[in-house]
């Protein structure tokens, strides 16, 4: 049979290695070029969400109710005032941030990973005029929207229970949306590097949960030792809480510009990094 | 040609010459190793062109380069008059893709899959809804329009994927092993639909390792191995030019030894694979006469086909899944 071999020998081209690397770097690191085509990606996810609308909204309302009743009323009755507010008010304004973050993270971890890896939905979209840049933007925008609904539901619960009723709280909504976009972009970096669902769980345990305890959701940051307080200053969730808590309780945030700038910087930076790693993963 | 070549842009030139896809000297390296190694081909409008090759030959990578889903390390791709990857997005507006593995959206019904996919092309819902009955009829899925994807059989999913690839009314359709994993009935139905598409003037780029599929559908084909083209042409002509007209496959104890007893004039080429001897001959009469006296040897006499050509060109060794 060896006489039948007419096939060319596989060639190894060592000298082209550098050119190969350089061209690939250009593609991977290209500036984001999203287009209006991110909208159908958003709409796809919205359509799935709408199918389970009742369950989603119900869980959006019941979960914060449980948190507030159990911790706020139960634990709160044992505690004195915290930072000029009742513990229930303190907790409610912090846990709205936590819930919004969880909502965005879950959507951009388990949701996005299923669409990218398990269902190959992204691969199907990439065969159309939509590109990876559109997909990633669509996913971020979608996670932000979904998390905003979570935040809105929680705000209604807070108002309904009479925990806080300042009209300033409406200004918290754009902040919640911006922060949700940021958390989604962060999660999409993990998504693009994940080897399986275990990676997502590990990220949650190692990064997300500790961040909740270091960001002033359950207790004020001045309870932390100085070096942990230093770390906490640079956490996006801490910036979010620092903005949202006063707005809900009817005050002006103290570090408005700094906190907004921090969230924005995390958001834009993470979106770009997520894009690079997603391109690396999918444009092979 | 030059006398009428007044067109200035390449897309106008292509319209004149009806070239839908032009690939020139395509190269793609992975880790310094060439997976596509200087591959060139051209597809004319209305043609079905097949890429035939063993697993790992570079078929899917070639398709990905053509769609702009991966950047080649060398060569040029021009898809529907657009340079790829630079303007791949624009080119893909008029392209349909049937991927190797179904990636229908499991969260949606049959109809919703078509609507959602059409939106990715920027089509208005009204236009998509107008097209859906025709698409479902084409896929013989009219009775399943509200079914969930999980309720569909493998053949139905494939047909829906085919219908989905037509939602943007494409000029060119990429089909990556469209019938792999289907039962014979389902395969025949897909083939029949592909012929309908060709009759409507669509252009198809098909990859397959099913020889009967390529022989039935392809107007022209390229055999590729290790990322390079090793033969190209019209299937019948390729077989005629590379392979003797007759093949006698002989099985049974001692088939190999028996086959070696023939002279070069009687069996112009002999291939042994396992316990089967493949005797290639211009005139099979002496072989068949001899076989009649040997009832312990079973045999099959058939005309040479694409598989013979393929195996001659790519060898009979097993290929790793790439």
Interface residues (C-beta under 8 A of the other chain):
Chain A: X1 X4 X5 X6 X7 X8 X9 X10 X11 X12 X13 X14 X16 X17 X19 X20 X23 X24 X27 X36 X37 X40 X41 X43 X44 X47 X48 X51 X119 X120 X121 X123 X124 X125 X126 X127 X128 X129 X130 X131 X283 X284
Chain B: X29 X30 X32 X33 X34 X37 X67 X69 X70 X71 X73 X74 X89 X90 X92 X93 X95 X97 X99 X101 X103 X104 X105 X106 X107 X108 X112 X116 X117 X119 X120 X121 X122 X168 X225 X226 X227 X228 X230 X271 X272 X312 X313 X314 X315 X316 X317
